[in-house]
Amino acid sequence: MTAAVLDRLRTALGDRVDTTDAALEAARADRSGHASPTAPLAVVHAESTSDVQATLRIAQETGTPVVVRGAGTGLAGAAIAGAGEIVLSTLRMRRVLEIRPDDLLAVVEPGILNAELDAVLAEHGLWWPPDPASRDISTIGGNVATGAGGLLCAKYGVVRDAVLAVDLVLADGRLLHLGHRSVKGVTGLDLTSLVIGSEGRLGVIVGATLKLRRVVQGAPCTIVATFPGVRDAARGSAAVTASGAEPAIMELMDARCLTAVHALLELDPPADGVAQLTIQTDGRSAAVEAEQIAAVLRAAGGTVTVTDDPGRGEELLRIRRSMHAAMAALGTTLIEDVSVPRSALPEMFDEIARIEREYGIEIPTVAHAGDGNLHPNFIVQTPEIPARIWQAADDLFRAAMRLGGTLTGEHGIGTLKSRWLAEELGEDQWQLQRDIVRAFDPAGVLAPGRVFAPRTAEPDTAAPNNTEEPHA
């Protein structure tokens, strides 16, 4: 059967079908630090919508599971592929099909990187607000598929707020054009929003119509505030939110993250135990708002500096953007992603400290403090994550939910969090969402086992390799 599937793929797609060891090995893993124990069947490097359709028709007819993949920068294991699976890569589909400054929209293919799109849009005085820390290496299609966030979410929203329409190929090869080009549109059910964040379970994104903004006038101002501890910094960020200020960026790094990044970038080490808030204001009132925020932070006990030098501001933000690389340098990393109401940030850091004490571990944590999204990091010196770390993660997820939060703010569920999904959603909603997946993909071809894994599934470093029965 394997040979027959490969023969059909090669007949239809020629040298876009890749079975080299390097390609198959790369498709086993993503940036979560986890990998499938086995290699996939093949990687199809789609270059057009028709390539995607041809691949899915063959998969549907042969009952072969398909895992969609962009740049492989995901942190939840959704694009990890294993034995018997076709990897459908959209990384070569990277054209900008249309830019309309008058309508503030662009139509793009899924493989274009965030940074590439920013460069093209800048020539028109435009930009796309979603700003993941991985913007230099992450794709727009991956952003849409995971419902990505980033540093600018607090003011400008997440990917869901910046997409007007999606072109989607269903598991049987049919092409749907979802959404609209107009600012408003409420015709029928909002299937565009349903697809955003669906992690490859509903279809393959082959195009996206993006909602743009004009480049903000005025030099940004960057504020750095240090605090004696992470709870103090969290209280400072909550005070900024409560003051009514609306910074474009508000990022929090605890002492361990800050120390690790300084070491990676060969900067002078920070003072022991110090946590840091990095905040940026933009627009014509950036300077005035920065001074107002600085006053709030000083009143909260922070040591504050403010700069309106754009170059210096980028240097300071580089410290935050280097966090993932700094964590990876420390060992095997389970990069987690929970969100709580912004006012509950101090209590969530208390919970993290409790878990550290009870499990005898350290959990370096950064947060998009402007929207309550935390990234705790579990770091081990073994290739696989031990059971004790998963137990600590379980405790952390439940703590976030107790505080009115959620399992994931931007990374998605993938394979790594699927066992906790039903607990947050509740049994009825969990089953309803599975039914929706089945309506889009009755044969269960697309990413089986991801997101909606069987209730008995345990966390694993491997992709589940078609463990989910499509009609279970």
MOSUL-V751896 format. One record per helix or strand of 3 or more residues. SS is the DSSP state (h for helix, s for strand). FROM is the first residue (numbers start at 1). TO is the last residue. If there is no record, write none. Layout:
<<SS/FROM/TO> <SS/FROM/TO>>
This chain:
<<h/2/16> <h/21/26> <s/42/45> <h/49/62> <s/66/69> <s/86/89> <s/96/100> <s/105/108> <h/114/122> <h/140/146> <h/153/156> <h/159/162> <s/163/169> <s/175/179> <h/191/195> <s/204/211> <s/221/227> <h/230/242> <s/249/253> <h/255/264> <s/275/281> <h/286/299> <s/303/307> <h/310/321> <h/323/328> <s/332/335> <h/342/359> <s/363/368> <s/373/380> <h/387/402> <h/418/425> <h/427/440>>
